[in-house]
Amino acid sequence: MGQHLGQGKTQTVTHTPIGRNGADSTGRVFMGGYEKALELWRRKNITTDAGLAEALNAYSVAFAYHSGKIENDNVTYNDTREIFEHDGVTAYTGDLRTLFEIRNAKEAYELFLCAFRDRRSLDEAFIKALQFCLTKNTYDTRRWQLGERPGEYKCHDYVTGREEVEAAPEDVADEMRELLEELRDVTSENVLKAAAYLHAKFENIHPFADGNGRVGRLAMNYLLVLHGHPPIIIHEEDRKEYYAALEAWDTRQELVPLREFLIRQTQKTWEKQIARVEGLKG
């Protein structure tokens, strides 16, 4: 998977006792809760889309809510839950774009399940399909007039954040092909590192006119579950730390902060289910 995944700075994970947030006083990562999450997930022995849907039954709404909320503060948990559970909302007072974004998240989740059923590879066509699902009916007039379309790479630059790091439109296709080629040899042993690299590099390329964060998080989780790793909710209340981890890659090519952040978010995602299982054992 190239030098980004196999070389560079040593990525050390310590086993120092910690508090609730997954890190000790020095900020180093504690693996106990993370290893329990891996064990919990692998015991489910998920091989079908129905098995994956069952495993994610209590989490699909939370995944969609947090991913949407990171970029759109108008997304609410109750609206997300109603759309996922009833395919509609009652007494909705929000804006139409937000409503479409939540409905799109449900459709993208269904595509995610179908792709897992078929063991679809993480290729350009699939990533474009995810982006189309997540952004259809949400492009504003300006983007549409500029020739942008859901499911297609961007035609223009849309720099966001403090660093102008995204790929030029004419370079996006080549950079995406190079990125996905680097991920061909992912295994269950290195999938977390690969997922961190995928997400960091994808956001760095910023291949679409909109929806890059949501697409990147969903693509990352697809790579994870495809290789036997539990999916990860990136919690919206942790977005500041999340953005800092992505910026570490943009500015210094450092993957360690994002990888360690994902370890903590894995632990946070599954800690309640782990506690229930351990309570039953006790």
URWOPE-V743267 format. One record per residue. N is the residue number from 1. SS is DSSP state (h for helix, s for strand, l for the rest). PSI is psi in whole degrees, -180 to 180 (* if undefined). BURIAL is I if it has 9 or more other C-alpha atoms within 8 Angstrom, else O. Layout:
n=N ss=SS psi=PSI burial=BURIAL
n=N ss=SS psi=PSI burial=BURIAL
//
This chain:
n=1 ss=l psi=21 burial=I
n=2 ss=l psi=170 burial=O
n=3 ss=h psi=-24 burial=O
n=4 ss=h psi=-30 burial=O
n=5 ss=h psi=-20 burial=I
n=6 ss=h psi=-11 burial=O
n=7 ss=l psi=-173 burial=O
n=8 ss=l psi=-150 burial=O
n=9 ss=l psi=142 burial=O
n=10 ss=l psi=134 burial=O
n=11 ss=l psi=85 burial=O
n=12 ss=l psi=133 burial=O
n=13 ss=l psi=123 burial=I
n=14 ss=l psi=170 burial=O
n=15 ss=l psi=39 burial=O
n=16 ss=l psi=134 burial=O
n=17 ss=l psi=146 burial=O
n=18 ss=l psi=-178 burial=I
n=19 ss=l psi=-158 burial=O
n=20 ss=l psi=-27 burial=O
n=21 ss=l psi=4 burial=O
n=22 ss=l psi=14 burial=I
n=23 ss=s psi=150 burial=I
n=24 ss=l psi=-168 burial=I
n=25 ss=l psi=-18 burial=O
n=26 ss=l psi=-4 burial=O
n=27 ss=l psi=1 burial=O
n=28 ss=l psi=152 burial=I
n=29 ss=s psi=137 burial=I
n=30 ss=l psi=129 burial=I
n=31 ss=l psi=-8 burial=I
n=32 ss=h psi=-55 burial=O
n=33 ss=h psi=-35 burial=I
n=34 ss=h psi=-46 burial=I
n=35 ss=h psi=-35 burial=O
n=36 ss=h psi=-38 burial=I
n=37 ss=h psi=-42 burial=I
n=38 ss=h psi=-46 burial=I
n=39 ss=h psi=-44 burial=O
n=40 ss=h psi=-47 burial=I
n=41 ss=h psi=-45 burial=I
n=42 ss=h psi=-28 burial=I
n=43 ss=h psi=-22 burial=O
n=44 ss=l psi=-23 burial=O
n=45 ss=l psi=58 burial=O
n=46 ss=l psi=122 burial=O
n=47 ss=l psi=-10 burial=O
n=48 ss=l psi=164 burial=O
n=49 ss=h psi=-34 burial=I
n=50 ss=h psi=-40 burial=O
n=51 ss=h psi=-38 burial=I
n=52 ss=h psi=-42 burial=I
n=53 ss=h psi=-40 burial=I
n=54 ss=h psi=-43 burial=O
n=55 ss=h psi=-30 burial=O
n=56 ss=l psi=8 burial=O
n=57 ss=l psi=-43 burial=O
n=58 ss=l psi=1 burial=O
n=59 ss=l psi=-20 burial=O
n=60 ss=h psi=-41 burial=I
n=61 ss=h psi=-43 burial=I
n=62 ss=h psi=-41 burial=I
n=63 ss=h psi=-50 burial=I
n=64 ss=h psi=-42 burial=I
n=65 ss=h psi=-53 burial=I
n=66 ss=h psi=-42 burial=I
n=67 ss=h psi=-41 burial=I
n=68 ss=h psi=-39 burial=I
n=69 ss=h psi=-31 burial=I
n=70 ss=h psi=-37 burial=I
n=71 ss=h psi=-19 burial=O
n=72 ss=l psi=105 burial=O
n=73 ss=l psi=-9 burial=O
n=74 ss=l psi=-11 burial=O
n=75 ss=l psi=132 burial=I
n=76 ss=l psi=156 burial=I
n=77 ss=h psi=-42 burial=I
n=78 ss=h psi=-43 burial=O
n=79 ss=h psi=-42 burial=I
n=80 ss=h psi=-45 burial=I
n=81 ss=h psi=-44 burial=I
n=82 ss=h psi=-41 burial=I
n=83 ss=h psi=-42 burial=I
n=84 ss=h psi=-38 burial=I
n=85 ss=h psi=-30 burial=O
n=86 ss=h psi=0 burial=O
n=87 ss=l psi=29 burial=O
n=88 ss=l psi=169 burial=O
n=89 ss=l psi=151 burial=I
n=90 ss=l psi=141 burial=O
n=91 ss=l psi=44 burial=O
n=92 ss=l psi=131 burial=O
n=93 ss=l psi=5 burial=O
n=94 ss=l psi=-174 burial=O
n=95 ss=l psi=158 burial=O
n=96 ss=h psi=-38 burial=O
n=97 ss=h psi=-44 burial=O
n=98 ss=h psi=-41 burial=I
n=99 ss=h psi=-45 burial=I
n=100 ss=h psi=-40 burial=I
n=101 ss=h psi=-41 burial=I
n=102 ss=h psi=-44 burial=I
n=103 ss=h psi=-40 burial=I
n=104 ss=h psi=-37 burial=I
n=105 ss=h psi=-38 burial=I
n=106 ss=h psi=-44 burial=I
n=107 ss=h psi=-38 burial=I
n=108 ss=h psi=-36 burial=I
n=109 ss=h psi=-41 burial=I
n=110 ss=h psi=-38 burial=O
n=111 ss=h psi=-40 burial=I
n=112 ss=h psi=-47 burial=I
n=113 ss=h psi=-44 burial=I
n=114 ss=h psi=-40 burial=I
n=115 ss=h psi=-40 burial=I
n=116 ss=h psi=-41 burial=I
n=117 ss=h psi=-43 burial=I
n=118 ss=h psi=-1 burial=O
n=119 ss=l psi=46 burial=O
n=120 ss=l psi=137 burial=O
n=121 ss=l psi=154 burial=O
n=122 ss=l psi=87 burial=I
n=123 ss=l psi=-179 burial=O
n=124 ss=h psi=-41 burial=I
n=125 ss=h psi=-41 burial=O
n=126 ss=h psi=-42 burial=I
n=127 ss=h psi=-40 burial=I
n=128 ss=h psi=-36 burial=I
n=129 ss=h psi=-41 burial=I
n=130 ss=h psi=-45 burial=I
n=131 ss=h psi=-38 burial=I
n=132 ss=h psi=-47 burial=I
n=133 ss=h psi=-43 burial=I
n=134 ss=h psi=-22 burial=I
n=135 ss=h psi=-2 burial=I
n=136 ss=l psi=142 burial=I
n=137 ss=l psi=15 burial=O
n=138 ss=l psi=-8 burial=O
n=139 ss=l psi=133 burial=I
n=140 ss=l psi=171 burial=O
n=141 ss=h psi=-40 burial=O
n=142 ss=h psi=-48 burial=O
n=143 ss=h psi=-42 burial=I
n=144 ss=h psi=-43 burial=I
n=145 ss=h psi=-27 burial=O
n=146 ss=l psi=-2 burial=O
n=147 ss=l psi=6 burial=O
n=148 ss=l psi=142 burial=I
n=149 ss=l psi=141 burial=I
n=150 ss=l psi=138 burial=I
n=151 ss=l psi=2 burial=I
n=152 ss=l psi=147 burial=I
n=153 ss=l psi=156 burial=I
n=154 ss=l psi=152 burial=I
n=155 ss=l psi=-18 burial=I
n=156 ss=l psi=170 burial=O
n=157 ss=l psi=140 burial=I
n=158 ss=l psi=75 burial=O
n=159 ss=l psi=131 burial=O
n=160 ss=l psi=155 burial=O
n=161 ss=l psi=-174 burial=O
n=162 ss=l psi=-24 burial=O
n=163 ss=l psi=130 burial=O
n=164 ss=l psi=85 burial=O
n=165 ss=l psi=-8 burial=O
n=166 ss=l psi=156 burial=I
n=167 ss=l psi=148 burial=I
n=168 ss=l psi=147 burial=O
n=169 ss=h psi=-39 burial=I
n=170 ss=h psi=-13 burial=O
n=171 ss=h psi=-9 burial=O
n=172 ss=h psi=-49 burial=I
n=173 ss=h psi=-45 burial=O
n=174 ss=h psi=-42 burial=O
n=175 ss=h psi=-36 burial=I
n=176 ss=h psi=-42 burial=I
n=177 ss=h psi=-41 burial=I
n=178 ss=h psi=-44 burial=O
n=179 ss=h psi=-49 burial=I
n=180 ss=h psi=-31 burial=I
n=181 ss=h psi=-37 burial=O
n=182 ss=h psi=-18 burial=I
n=183 ss=l psi=11 burial=I
n=184 ss=l psi=-28 burial=O
n=185 ss=l psi=30 burial=O
n=186 ss=l psi=140 burial=I
n=187 ss=l psi=172 burial=O
n=188 ss=l psi=-24 burial=O
n=189 ss=l psi=-32 burial=O
n=190 ss=l psi=14 burial=O
n=191 ss=h psi=-34 burial=I
n=192 ss=h psi=-44 burial=I
n=193 ss=h psi=-42 burial=I
n=194 ss=h psi=-40 burial=I
n=195 ss=h psi=-40 burial=I
n=196 ss=h psi=-43 burial=I
n=197 ss=h psi=-45 burial=I
n=198 ss=h psi=-49 burial=I
n=199 ss=h psi=-45 burial=I
n=200 ss=h psi=-47 burial=I
n=201 ss=h psi=-38 burial=I
n=202 ss=h psi=-47 burial=I
n=203 ss=h psi=-30 burial=I
n=204 ss=h psi=-40 burial=I
n=205 ss=h psi=-41 burial=I
n=206 ss=l psi=65 burial=I
n=207 ss=l psi=-18 burial=I
n=208 ss=l psi=164 burial=I
n=209 ss=l psi=-20 burial=I
n=210 ss=l psi=159 burial=O
n=211 ss=l psi=13 burial=I
n=212 ss=h psi=-40 burial=I
n=213 ss=h psi=-48 burial=I
n=214 ss=h psi=-41 burial=I
n=215 ss=h psi=-44 burial=I
n=216 ss=h psi=-41 burial=I
n=217 ss=h psi=-39 burial=I
n=218 ss=h psi=-41 burial=O
n=219 ss=h psi=-41 burial=I
n=220 ss=h psi=-45 burial=I
n=221 ss=h psi=-33 burial=I
n=222 ss=h psi=-44 burial=I
n=223 ss=h psi=-41 burial=I
n=224 ss=h psi=-54 burial=I
n=225 ss=h psi=-29 burial=I
n=226 ss=h psi=-24 burial=I
n=227 ss=l psi=27 burial=I
n=228 ss=l psi=21 burial=I
n=229 ss=l psi=140 burial=I
n=230 ss=l psi=141 burial=I
n=231 ss=l psi=160 burial=I
n=232 ss=l psi=128 burial=I
n=233 ss=l psi=123 burial=I
n=234 ss=l psi=106 burial=I
n=235 ss=l psi=134 burial=I
n=236 ss=h psi=-28 burial=I
n=237 ss=h psi=-12 burial=O
n=238 ss=h psi=18 burial=O
n=239 ss=h psi=-32 burial=I
n=240 ss=h psi=-46 burial=O
n=241 ss=h psi=-38 burial=O
n=242 ss=h psi=-49 burial=I
n=243 ss=h psi=-36 burial=O
n=244 ss=h psi=-38 burial=O
n=245 ss=h psi=-41 burial=I
n=246 ss=h psi=-38 burial=I
n=247 ss=h psi=-31 burial=O
n=248 ss=h psi=-35 burial=I
n=249 ss=h psi=-45 burial=I
n=250 ss=h psi=-40 burial=I
n=251 ss=h psi=-30 burial=O
n=252 ss=h psi=2 burial=O
n=253 ss=l psi=34 burial=O
n=254 ss=l psi=121 burial=O
n=255 ss=l psi=-20 burial=I
n=256 ss=h psi=-47 burial=O
n=257 ss=h psi=-40 burial=I
n=258 ss=h psi=-41 burial=I
n=259 ss=h psi=-45 burial=I
n=260 ss=h psi=-35 burial=I
n=261 ss=h psi=-42 burial=I
n=262 ss=h psi=-34 burial=I
n=263 ss=h psi=-46 burial=I
n=264 ss=h psi=-38 burial=I
n=265 ss=h psi=-33 burial=I
n=266 ss=h psi=-48 burial=I
n=267 ss=h psi=-44 burial=I
n=268 ss=h psi=-38 burial=O
n=269 ss=h psi=-42 burial=I
n=270 ss=h psi=5 burial=I
n=271 ss=h psi=-36 burial=I
n=272 ss=h psi=-41 burial=O
n=273 ss=h psi=-37 burial=O
n=274 ss=h psi=-44 burial=I
n=275 ss=h psi=-39 burial=O
n=276 ss=h psi=-43 burial=O
n=277 ss=h psi=-44 burial=O
n=278 ss=h psi=-32 burial=O
n=279 ss=h psi=-39 burial=O
n=280 ss=h psi=-37 burial=O
n=281 ss=h psi=-36 burial=O
n=282 ss=l psi=* burial=O
//
